[in-house]
Amino acid sequence: MRKETVSTLLTYISFLVLVIGFAFMLRENTRLTVVNHRLEAELGNVSNELVESQNEAWGYKWQLHQINNDYFGDDK
């Protein structure tokens, strides 16, 4: 094979490797972005549930305090 043919062939192969590598990086980045958005949404749901549970617990504590004040009077 002539020197020009080998050089052209190597150029095409390196360009093909570059394009395939770039396509793989784009695919992996897209996959990671989707997974990240799913995890953030799941974390947001858990966070909202925790806030609701905490508010409910404070409500029960307040009600218990009111019941204790009604039965035993305010000692403070």
MOPAC internal coordinates of N, CA, C and O (Angstrom, degrees):
PM7 1SCF
backbone

  N    0.0000 0     0.00 0     0.00 0    0    0    0
  C    1.4616 1     0.00 0     0.00 0    1    0    0
  C    1.5274 1   108.81 1     0.00 0    2    1    0
  O    1.2310 1   122.62 1   -32.80 1    3    2    1
  N    1.3065 1   112.58 1   147.20 1    3    2    1
  C    1.4565 1   117.84 1  -179.65 1    5    3    2
  C    1.5207 1   110.25 1   -77.86 1    6    5    3
  O    1.2310 1   121.18 1   -20.39 1    7    6    5
  N    1.3210 1   115.35 1   159.61 1    7    6    5
  C    1.4578 1   121.76 1  -177.31 1    9    7    6
  C    1.5255 1   110.93 1   -63.00 1   10    9    7
  O    1.2310 1   120.00 1   140.63 1   11   10    9
  N    1.3403 1   117.61 1   -39.37 1   11   10    9
  C    1.4656 1   121.52 1  -179.84 1   13   11   10
  C    1.5260 1   111.14 1   -65.54 1   14   13   11
  O    1.2310 1   120.56 1   142.03 1   15   14   13
  N    1.3205 1   116.54 1   -37.97 1   15   14   13
  C    1.4703 1   121.15 1   179.89 1   17   15   14
  C    1.5259 1   110.42 1   -65.88 1   18   17   15
  O    1.2310 1   120.18 1   136.64 1   19   18   17
  N    1.3163 1   117.26 1   -43.36 1   19   18   17
  C    1.4672 1   121.14 1   179.24 1   21   19   18
  C    1.5195 1   109.79 1   -64.65 1   22   21   19
  O    1.2310 1   120.31 1   137.40 1   23   22   21
  N    1.3122 1   117.02 1   -42.60 1   23   22   21
  C    1.4626 1   121.48 1   179.62 1   25   23   22
  C    1.5324 1   110.82 1   -62.46 1   26   25   23
  O    1.2310 1   120.23 1   135.39 1   27   26   25
  N    1.3159 1   117.16 1   -44.61 1   27   26   25
  C    1.4644 1   121.37 1   178.87 1   29   27   26
  C    1.5167 1   110.87 1   -65.01 1   30   29   27
  O    1.2310 1   120.52 1   137.81 1   31   30   29
  N    1.3261 1   116.62 1   -42.19 1   31   30   29
  C    1.4670 1   120.62 1   178.82 1   33   31   30
  C    1.5278 1   111.39 1   -63.09 1   34   33   31
  O    1.2310 1   120.40 1   136.38 1   35   34   33
  N    1.3299 1   116.85 1   -43.62 1   35   34   33
  C    1.4622 1   120.21 1   177.34 1   37   35   34
  C    1.5293 1   111.57 1   -64.01 1   38   37   35
  O    1.2310 1   119.83 1   143.63 1   39   38   37
  N    1.3058 1   117.92 1   -36.37 1   39   38   37
  C    1.4643 1   121.81 1   177.48 1   41   39   38
  C    1.5292 1   110.34 1   -64.35 1   42   41   39
  O    1.2310 1   120.22 1   134.66 1   43   42   41
  N    1.3269 1   117.18 1   -45.34 1   43   42   41
  C    1.4662 1   120.57 1   178.56 1   45   43   42
  C    1.5289 1   112.01 1   -63.74 1   46   45   43
  O    1.2310 1   120.88 1   138.49 1   47   46   45
  N    1.3344 1   115.93 1   -41.51 1   47   46   45
  C    1.4679 1   119.60 1  -179.71 1   49   47   46
  C    1.5267 1   110.42 1   -65.87 1   50   49   47
  O    1.2310 1   120.00 1   136.23 1   51   50   49
  N    1.3339 1   117.60 1   -43.77 1   51   50   49
  C    1.4621 1   119.98 1   179.36 1   53   51   50
  C    1.5333 1   111.11 1   -64.86 1   54   53   51
  O    1.2310 1   120.47 1   142.38 1   55   54   53
  N    1.3463 1   116.71 1   -37.62 1   55   54   53
  C    1.4613 1   119.63 1   176.80 1   57   55   54
  C    1.5286 1   110.53 1   -65.27 1   58   57   55
  O    1.2310 1   120.14 1   139.48 1   59   58   57
  N    1.3170 1   117.34 1   -40.52 1   59   58   57
  C    1.4619 1   121.47 1   178.37 1   61   59   58
  C    1.5327 1   110.81 1   -63.44 1   62   61   59
  O    1.2310 1   120.24 1   136.48 1   63   62   61
  N    1.3273 1   117.15 1   -43.52 1   63   62   61
  C    1.4693 1   121.16 1   177.25 1   65   63   62
  C    1.5241 1   110.11 1   -61.84 1   66   65   63
  O    1.2310 1   120.12 1   138.53 1   67   66   65
  N    1.3217 1   117.38 1   -41.47 1   67   66   65
  C    1.4591 1   121.98 1   178.75 1   69   67   66
  C    1.5267 1   111.28 1   -62.17 1   70   69   67
  O    1.2310 1   120.24 1   134.30 1   71   70   69
  N    1.3213 1   117.14 1   -45.70 1   71   70   69
  C    1.4656 1   121.21 1  -179.92 1   73   71   70
  C    1.5308 1   110.95 1   -65.06 1   74   73   71
  O    1.2310 1   120.19 1   136.94 1   75   74   73
  N    1.3206 1   117.23 1   -43.06 1   75   74   73
  C    1.4712 1   120.51 1   178.96 1   77   75   74
  C    1.5285 1   110.40 1   -64.61 1   78   77   75
  O    1.2310 1   120.01 1   137.93 1   79   78   77
  N    1.3139 1   117.59 1   -42.07 1   79   78   77
  C    1.4626 1   121.02 1   177.54 1   81   79   78
  C    1.5145 1   111.91 1   -62.62 1   82   81   79
  O    1.2310 1   120.37 1   137.28 1   83   82   81
  N    1.3196 1   116.90 1   -42.72 1   83   82   81
  C    1.4597 1   121.03 1   178.54 1   85   83   82
  C    1.5301 1   110.97 1   -64.41 1   86   85   83
  O    1.2310 1   120.21 1   138.92 1   87   86   85
  N    1.3289 1   117.21 1   -41.08 1   87   86   85
  C    1.4654 1   120.87 1   178.08 1   89   87   86
  C    1.5299 1   110.56 1   -63.92 1   90   89   87
  O    1.2310 1   120.32 1   139.29 1   91   90   89
  N    1.3254 1   116.99 1   -40.71 1   91   90   89
  C    1.4646 1   120.40 1   177.91 1   93   91   90
  C    1.5285 1   110.99 1   -63.08 1   94   93   91
  O    1.2310 1   120.38 1   136.77 1   95   94   93
  N    1.3456 1   116.88 1   -43.23 1   95   94   93
  C    1.4697 1   120.05 1   178.78 1   97   95   94
  C    1.5213 1   111.17 1   -62.55 1   98   97   95
  O    1.2310 1   119.62 1   138.40 1   99   98   97
  N    1.3191 1   118.33 1   -41.60 1   99   98   97
  C    1.4606 1   121.17 1   178.25 1  101   99   98
  C    1.5258 1   111.38 1   -63.21 1  102  101   99
  O    1.2310 1   120.47 1   137.66 1  103  102  101
  N    1.3241 1   116.71 1   -42.34 1  103  102  101
  C    1.4656 1   120.72 1   179.33 1  105  103  102
  C    1.5166 1   110.73 1   -63.70 1  106  105  103
  O    1.2310 1   120.41 1   135.48 1  107  106  105
  N    1.3208 1   116.83 1   -44.52 1  107  106  105
  C    1.4689 1   121.03 1  -178.86 1  109  107  106
  C    1.5316 1   110.61 1   -66.91 1  110  109  107
  O    1.2310 1   120.18 1   139.58 1  111  110  109
  N    1.3164 1   117.26 1   -40.42 1  111  110  109
  C    1.4621 1   121.00 1   178.56 1  113  111  110
  C    1.5238 1   110.60 1   -63.75 1  114  113  111
  O    1.2310 1   120.36 1   139.37 1  115  114  113
  N    1.3267 1   116.93 1   -40.63 1  115  114  113
  C    1.4613 1   120.65 1   178.44 1  117  115  114
  C    1.5220 1   110.65 1   -64.89 1  118  117  115
  O    1.2310 1   120.48 1   137.45 1  119  118  117
  N    1.3254 1   116.69 1   -42.55 1  119  118  117
  C    1.4627 1   120.33 1   178.74 1  121  119  118
  C    1.5224 1   110.77 1   -61.93 1  122  121  119
  O    1.2310 1   120.14 1   135.00 1  123  122  121
  N    1.3276 1   117.34 1   -45.00 1  123  122  121
  C    1.4554 1   120.63 1  -179.91 1  125  123  122
  C    1.5287 1   111.84 1   -65.71 1  126  125  123
  O    1.2310 1   120.36 1   144.83 1  127  126  125
  N    1.3254 1   116.92 1   -35.17 1  127  126  125
  C    1.4607 1   120.18 1   177.62 1  129  127  126
  C    1.5222 1   110.60 1   -65.34 1  130  129  127
  O    1.2310 1   120.03 1   137.29 1  131  130  129
  N    1.3144 1   117.55 1   -42.71 1  131  130  129
  C    1.4674 1   121.27 1   179.01 1  133  131  130
  C    1.5252 1   110.54 1   -63.84 1  134  133  131
  O    1.2310 1   120.44 1   135.08 1  135  134  133
  N    1.3186 1   116.77 1   -44.92 1  135  134  133
  C    1.4695 1   120.60 1   179.00 1  137  135  134
  C    1.5202 1   109.90 1   -62.46 1  138  137  135
  O    1.2310 1   120.08 1   138.42 1  139  138  137
  N    1.3184 1   117.45 1   -41.58 1  139  138  137
  C    1.4556 1   121.56 1  -179.90 1  141  139  138
  C    1.5282 1   111.11 1   -62.42 1  142  141  139
  O    1.2310 1   120.15 1   136.98 1  143  142  141
  N    1.3316 1   117.31 1   -43.02 1  143  142  141
  C    1.4687 1   120.16 1   179.05 1  145  143  142
  C    1.5248 1   110.93 1   -64.93 1  146  145  143
  O    1.2310 1   120.18 1   140.75 1  147  146  145
  N    1.3249 1   117.26 1   -39.25 1  147  146  145
  C    1.4664 1   120.19 1   177.95 1  149  147  146
  C    1.5142 1   111.12 1   -63.45 1  150  149  147
  O    1.2310 1   120.40 1   136.85 1  151  150  149
  N    1.3226 1   116.83 1   -43.15 1  151  150  149
  C    1.4648 1   120.29 1   179.66 1  153  151  150
  C    1.5265 1   111.87 1   -66.02 1  154  153  151
  O    1.2310 1   120.20 1   140.41 1  155  154  153
  N    1.3362 1   117.23 1   -39.59 1  155  154  153
  C    1.4617 1   120.33 1   177.53 1  157  155  154
  C    1.5208 1   111.11 1   -64.08 1  158  157  155
  O    1.2310 1   120.03 1   140.30 1  159  158  157
  N    1.3271 1   117.54 1   -39.70 1  159  158  157
  C    1.4598 1   120.86 1   178.44 1  161  159  158
  C    1.5190 1   110.53 1   -65.70 1  162  161  159
  O    1.2310 1   120.63 1   138.64 1  163  162  161
  N    1.3349 1   116.41 1   -41.36 1  163  162  161
  C    1.4605 1   120.61 1   178.99 1  165  163  162
  C    1.5229 1   110.44 1   -65.64 1  166  165  163
  O    1.2310 1   120.28 1   139.24 1  167  166  165
  N    1.3194 1   117.07 1   -40.76 1  167  166  165
  C    1.4587 1   121.59 1   178.71 1  169  167  166
  C    1.5217 1   110.24 1   -64.68 1  170  169  167
  O    1.2310 1   120.02 1   141.06 1  171  170  169
  N    1.3259 1   117.57 1   -38.94 1  171  170  169
  C    1.4603 1   121.08 1   177.53 1  173  171  170
  C    1.5136 1   111.57 1   -62.50 1  174  173  171
  O    1.2310 1   120.33 1   138.83 1  175  174  173
  N    1.3433 1   116.98 1   -41.17 1  175  174  173
  C    1.4624 1   120.60 1   178.43 1  177  175  174
  C    1.5192 1   111.14 1   -64.66 1  178  177  175
  O    1.2310 1   120.29 1   137.24 1  179  178  177
  N    1.3260 1   117.06 1   -42.76 1  179  178  177
  C    1.4608 1   121.07 1   179.55 1  181  179  178
  C    1.5186 1   109.62 1   -65.10 1  182  181  179
  O    1.2310 1   120.47 1   138.42 1  183  182  181
  N    1.3134 1   116.72 1   -41.58 1  183  182  181
  C    1.4614 1   121.06 1   179.64 1  185  183  182
  C    1.5261 1   110.61 1   -62.26 1  186  185  183
  O    1.2310 1   120.12 1   136.94 1  187  186  185
  N    1.3288 1   117.37 1   -43.06 1  187  186  185
  C    1.4666 1   120.39 1   178.29 1  189  187  186
  C    1.5231 1   110.96 1   -63.76 1  190  189  187
  O    1.2310 1   120.23 1   140.57 1  191  190  189
  N    1.3290 1   117.17 1   -39.43 1  191  190  189
  C    1.4586 1   120.57 1   178.43 1  193  191  190
  C    1.5251 1   111.04 1   -65.13 1  194  193  191
  O    1.2310 1   120.53 1   141.28 1  195  194  193
  N    1.3388 1   116.59 1   -38.72 1  195  194  193
  C    1.4618 1   119.89 1   178.21 1  197  195  194
  C    1.5200 1   111.58 1   -65.97 1  198  197  195
  O    1.2310 1   120.13 1   139.91 1  199  198  197
  N    1.3161 1   117.35 1   -40.09 1  199  198  197
  C    1.4609 1   120.80 1   178.47 1  201  199  198
  C    1.5255 1   109.99 1   -65.14 1  202  201  199
  O    1.2310 1   120.28 1   137.13 1  203  202  201
  N    1.3271 1   117.07 1   -42.87 1  203  202  201
  C    1.4590 1   120.26 1   178.42 1  205  203  202
  C    1.5203 1   111.09 1   -63.14 1  206  205  203
  O    1.2310 1   120.08 1   139.26 1  207  206  205
  N    1.3365 1   117.44 1   -40.74 1  207  206  205
  C    1.4623 1   121.21 1   178.76 1  209  207  206
  C    1.5205 1   110.86 1   -65.07 1  210  209  207
  O    1.2310 1   120.38 1   139.36 1  211  210  209
  N    1.3274 1   116.87 1   -40.64 1  211  210  209
  C    1.4625 1   120.45 1   179.02 1  213  211  210
  C    1.5265 1   110.52 1   -65.41 1  214  213  211
  O    1.2310 1   120.22 1   138.00 1  215  214  213
  N    1.3224 1   117.19 1   -42.00 1  215  214  213
  C    1.4601 1   120.41 1   178.04 1  217  215  214
  C    1.5247 1   111.10 1   -63.36 1  218  217  215
  O    1.2310 1   121.04 1   139.88 1  219  218  217
  N    1.3271 1   115.62 1   -40.12 1  219  218  217
  C    1.4607 1   119.75 1   178.50 1  221  219  218
  C    1.5329 1   110.36 1   -64.93 1  222  221  219
  O    1.2310 1   120.24 1   139.60 1  223  222  221
  N    1.3297 1   117.14 1   -40.40 1  223  222  221
  C    1.4632 1   120.70 1   178.76 1  225  223  222
  C    1.5162 1   110.91 1   -64.44 1  226  225  223
  O    1.2310 1   119.81 1   138.32 1  227  226  225
  N    1.3208 1   117.96 1   -41.68 1  227  226  225
  C    1.4640 1   120.85 1   178.00 1  229  227  226
  C    1.5320 1   110.02 1   -65.03 1  230  229  227
  O    1.2310 1   120.57 1   144.27 1  231  230  229
  N    1.3258 1   116.52 1   -35.73 1  231  230  229
  C    1.4627 1   119.88 1   177.34 1  233  231  230
  C    1.5133 1   111.42 1   -64.65 1  234  233  231
  O    1.2310 1   120.24 1   137.22 1  235  234  233
  N    1.3360 1   117.14 1   -42.78 1  235  234  233
  C    1.4649 1   120.12 1   177.25 1  237  235  234
  C    1.5178 1   110.98 1   -64.96 1  238  237  235
  O    1.2310 1   120.28 1   140.79 1  239  238  237
  N    1.3188 1   117.07 1   -39.21 1  239  238  237
  C    1.4642 1   120.86 1   179.11 1  241  239  238
  C    1.5265 1   110.14 1   -63.84 1  242  241  239
  O    1.2310 1   120.65 1   137.85 1  243  242  241
  N    1.3228 1   116.37 1   -42.15 1  243  242  241
  C    1.4581 1   120.23 1   178.77 1  245  243  242
  C    1.5230 1   110.30 1   -63.93 1  246  245  243
  O    1.2310 1   120.12 1   136.37 1  247  246  245
  N    1.3524 1   117.37 1   -43.63 1  247  246  245
  C    1.4632 1   120.44 1   178.72 1  249  247  246
  C    1.5239 1   111.24 1   -62.14 1  250  249  247
  O    1.2310 1   120.19 1   138.07 1  251  250  249
  N    1.3286 1   117.25 1   -41.93 1  251  250  249
  C    1.4613 1   121.14 1   178.19 1  253  251  250
  C    1.5155 1   110.55 1   -62.70 1  254  253  251
  O    1.2310 1   120.25 1   138.83 1  255  254  253
  N    1.3032 1   117.13 1   -41.17 1  255  254  253
  C    1.4611 1   121.46 1   177.24 1  257  255  254
  C    1.5374 1   110.55 1   -61.60 1  258  257  255
  O    1.2310 1   120.79 1   137.82 1  259  258  257
  N    1.3362 1   116.10 1   -42.18 1  259  258  257
  C    1.4700 1   119.44 1   178.92 1  261  259  258
  C    1.5273 1   111.13 1   -64.48 1  262  261  259
  O    1.2310 1   120.28 1   138.33 1  263  262  261
  N    1.3346 1   117.06 1   -41.67 1  263  262  261
  C    1.4670 1   120.83 1   179.13 1  265  263  262
  C    1.5197 1   110.17 1   -63.56 1  266  265  263
  O    1.2310 1   120.66 1   135.97 1  267  266  265
  N    1.3347 1   116.34 1   -44.03 1  267  266  265
  C    1.4612 1   119.63 1   178.88 1  269  267  266
  C    1.5208 1   111.23 1   -62.57 1  270  269  267
  O    1.2310 1   120.16 1   140.21 1  271  270  269
  N    1.3195 1   117.31 1   -39.79 1  271  270  269
  C    1.4658 1   120.38 1   178.16 1  273  271  270
  C    1.5285 1   110.69 1   -65.20 1  274  273  271
  O    1.2310 1   120.19 1   141.91 1  275  274  273
  N    1.3267 1   117.23 1   -38.09 1  275  274  273
  C    1.4616 1   120.38 1  -179.80 1  277  275  274
  C    1.5232 1   111.35 1   -66.66 1  278  277  275
  O    1.2310 1   119.53 1   139.66 1  279  278  277
  N    1.3250 1   118.50 1   -40.34 1  279  278  277
  C    1.4605 1   121.94 1  -175.76 1  281  279  278
  C    1.5261 1   113.31 1   -85.19 1  282  281  279
  O    1.2310 1   120.87 1   140.91 1  283  282  281
  N    1.3299 1   115.95 1   -39.09 1  283  282  281
  C    1.4532 1   119.07 1  -172.49 1  285  283  282
  C    1.5212 1   113.89 1  -111.17 1  286  285  283
  O    1.2310 1   119.95 1   175.05 1  287  286  285
  N    1.2962 1   117.70 1    -4.95 1  287  286  285
  C    1.4467 1   121.82 1  -178.28 1  289  287  286
  C    1.5176 1   110.73 1    79.10 1  290  289  287
  O    1.2310 1   121.23 1   -12.71 1  291  290  289
  N    1.3160 1   115.26 1   167.29 1  291  290  289
  C    1.4653 1   119.96 1  -179.18 1  293  291  290
  C    1.5192 1   108.18 1   -90.84 1  294  293  291
  O    1.2310 1   120.78 1   -66.69 1  295  294  293
  N    1.3422 1   116.12 1   113.31 1  295  294  293
  C    1.4571 1   121.32 1  -177.33 1  297  295  294
  C    1.5199 1   112.41 1   -85.17 1  298  297  295
  O    1.2310 1   119.51 1   174.35 1  299  298  297
  N    1.2754 1   118.54 1    -5.65 1  299  298  297
  C    1.4713 1   121.08 1  -175.33 1  301  299  298
  C    1.5006 1   111.99 1   -84.60 1  302  301  299
  O    1.2310 1   120.10 1   180.00 1  303  302  301

